[in-house]
């Protein structure tokens, strides 16, 4: 692990997507911009503190001012940088299109499955381009214990604050399809994804979640539905303008959700201590132990040194 991580001791990483670019109501300590073997992350990472002293790291997926297209996000650098700070779990936020009538714009979704339509375009493994082979388990792409912990807290945060406020729903056990951008889907593609069983669509959850799994970080994504994509027979095609309108109206809710999650995390840590935290945050720890092919003389020592940055548990003694 890098020397920087020893001083940071950050517990949770938050990746903000469209509509969630910064944290509120936390004490900002400083920003860091680690240079990883895969380059710099999308943005400098803000390290902030909860009232208890628990540290949180926030990273803007699309850069400061939303300057990075989904296909160009430096995902390996983002995950590696968060791991280098000591992060144990990542809670990611993302705008998504809805492929189901009941998931109306403004709804929140915690998916449990994902369909990959980005393969071959984005770097999806820290082992790509190295002489070391690994096959990470990905049957359940999101951390079930983290999701189970998040559900009641997000539901509580979405409760109307007044009788006049329209309710917002949280949908669980849904499937996301991650498509290549930056263009939105065709109608034929949108209908196809529905036939496949997908419930929501976005451009960001992969390879972010795959890389988090390789880094042995628990990962969950909080999705915010902004539109109906273009599958509805008489509906208009989704536009960036319509997405931004919903994001603007939903950003305050997203921040409330994040604030509630972090407040409850602090309470959980105080009540249950390290053992309680481990049950929630460390589900993926040790997951790569039997995924990495055995060491051989053909493996390049420089590749092992590179991988030690993100997996010091297996390559740090070289």
N, C-alpha and C positions, 0 to 999 in steps of 0.2 A: 504494500500500500504506500502511496506517496506520503511524504512527510507532512504535506498540507492537510491530509485527512486526519492526522493525529491531533492537530490543533483545532480543526473545525468541529469534529464530533457531531455532525448533523444527523438527525434521525429520519426525517421524512423529506422526500423530494416532491415538489409540485411542478408539473409541466402545464403551463397555461397555453391554450390554443386560441382560436379566433374568439374575441370577445372577453378574454380574461388575460390581461397583460401584466398585472401587478397584484401584490397583496396589500390588503388594508388591515388596520387595527393590530398591527404587529410592530415590534421594535426592530427596526432595520439596524443591523450591526455593521455590515459592510458588503461589498460586492467582490467576487473573485472571477477570474477568467482563465481556468486551467488549460494549459496546452497539453492535450492528450496525444498519444501516438496516432490518433485519427483526426487530428486537427483541433481547432477551437470549437466550443459549443455554439449553438445558434445565437446566444446572447450572453453577456456577463451574468453570473448567477448571484442573485440576492440572498444573502444569509440573514435570516431574521430570527427573533426569539419570541416564544410564547411567554406569558407572565411567569410561568414556572421555571423558565430558563431553557426549556426544550427548544432545540434549534431546528429550523425549517429552511430548506433551500428552494428558491423559486427560479425557474428558467422559462423564458418566453420561446416557445417552439419555433415560431416564425420570425424571430428576431425583434429587436426594438423597432417599433413602427411598422411591423408586419411587412418585412422586406424579402422574406424567403418563401419561395413557392414550395408546396408540399413535396414535390419530387426532389427538391434540392436541400431539404432539411438535413443537416449533418447528424443523423441519428446515432451512429456509433460514438461520435464525440460527445453528444448530449448525455448518453447513458454512462459512458466512461467517466465523464467529468463529475456526474452526480455520485457515482460509486467512489470516486477518489476523495470525496468530501466525507465519506463515512455513511452515506445514505443507506438505509435498510429497505425502504419501501417507497414506491412512487405512486402518487395519485395524479393521474393525468386528466385534463379537461379538453373536450373537443366539440365543435359544432358538427352535427350530422344531419343528413336527410332522412326522412321517414319513408319506409316502404310499406307501412301499415296504416290504415285509416285511423285506428284508435290511438296511434302515437302522433298526436296533433302537435303542430309547432308550439314550442313553449314547454313541451314535456321533457322530462329527464329520463335517461336510460342507463342502466348498469348491465352491459352485455356480458355474457359468459362464453360465447363462441365467436369465431371470426373466420371469414373466407378471404383468402389472399388473392388479389388480382394485381399485385405489384411485382410478382416474381420476375427476376431477371433485370429489373430496372434499378432497384435500390439495394445498397449493401445491407444484407439481412443477418450477417453473422460476423462476429469479431474474428473468426477463423478464416474468413475469405481472404484469399491471396497469401496464406501462410502455408507452411509445410506440416501443419498440425491439423488433424481432422477431429471434429466433435459432432455428435448428434444429440442435441438437447431434446428432452421430452417436451411436447407442446400439445398434447391431447386436450388439455384444459389450459387455454392460453392466458387466463386471468387467475389471480390468486383467490381461491374460494374463501379462505378465512378472512382476507381483507374485505372482499365483497360482502360477506355475511355481516361483518362489523359495520360496514358503511350503510347498509340498507336502512335500518331504523333511524339512523342519524340524518340521512338525507330526507327521508319521509317526514321527520319532525321539522326539518328546516323548510320544507315546502308547504307546511300548513299555513293557510291564510292568516294574516295578522288582524284582519277585520272581516265582518260578514259581507262587505261589499267587494272584497278582493276575490277574483276568480281563482279556483283551486288549480294547482299544478300537480301533475301526476308523475310518479316514478314507476318505470317499467323495469322488470328484472327478467333474468333467464332468456335474454334475447340474443340474436345472432347479428353481428356486424359484418358487412362486406367492405373491404378496403380496396378502393380503386386507384388507378393511376390518374393523376391530374396533369395539368391544371384545369382542363375542360370538365364540365359536368357530363353526366351520362346521356346517352341517347335513350329514346323511349323504349326501344327494343331491349337495350341492356337493363334498364330499370325493371321492365317486366320479367326478364330472365332472372334477375336476382331475387325477385319475389317468388318465382317458381322454385328456386334453389332453397328457399326457406329463410332468406335473409330478412331482417326486420328494419335495419338501419344501414346507412351507407356513409362512409367518410373517406378521407384521403390521408389520415395521419396515424391510425392505430398500429399499422405495420410499416416498417419493421420494428417500431419502437418497443412493442410488447415482446417480440422475439429476442431482441438484444437485452432487454431487462431480464428475461429468463436465463440467458447465457451468463449474465452478470450476477445471477442468484439474488435478484431483487424482486420482492413481491410487487405486483403491478395490477392496478385496476384503472379503468377509464370511466369517467363520469361524462356521459354524452348528453348534449343539449340539442334537441330537435329544432331545426330552424325552417324546414320546408318539407314538401312531399315529393322531392325529387321530380320525376316527370312521368310516373306510371299511371296517373289518373287519366281516364279517357278524355275528360273535358277540362283538365287542369292545364295551367300554363307551365311552360318549362321553368325550372329554377334559374334564378339570376343572382348574381353577387349582390345586387341592390336589395332584393327581397331578403336574402340571408342576413345582410347587415342590419336591416330594419328590426328583425326579430332578435338578433344578437344585442342590439342596443337596448331593447326592452328587457332582455333576459340577463344582462350583465350584472345588475344589482342582485338578482336572485342567485346567480352563480357565485357571487362573492359571499352572500349569506350562507349558501351551502358549504362553501369552503371554510368560512369562519366557524360554523357549527361543527364541522368535522374536526377542526384543529382544537376547538375548545373541549370537545368530548375526548379527543386523544389525550389531552393534558390530564383530564379527570381520570381516564382509564389508567394512565401511567402512575398517577398518584395512588390510586386504589389497589391496583394489581401488581405494581412494581415491575421489575424486569421480566419476571415469568409471564405476566399478562401481556407485556409488549412482545415478547418472543412468539406467543401464540398467534398474535395478529400479524406481526411484521416479518417474521423469519421463516415463513412457510417454505420458501425456495432455497434456504440455506442448505448447502450440501447436494443440491440437485444436479450439479455437473460432475460429481465424483466418478460416476460410472459412464459418463457421456464422452469423455475425452479418450481418444485412442492411446494405447500405451506408448511410453517414450521409446524412441528409436534413434539410432545413429544418423538417420536420414533427416531428422528434424533440425531445422536451422536454429542455432542458439539465439540469433537475433529475433526470431519469431517468438521464442519462448520468453525472451525479455519483454517484447511488446505486449504479449498476453498477460504478463505479470502485473501490468498496470491495472487491468480490470479483474483479474483472477489471481491475486497474490496467494490465495489458499492453495493453488496447484502449481504455480510457476515461480513463486516468490523466493524459493531457496536456490534457484539456479545461479 
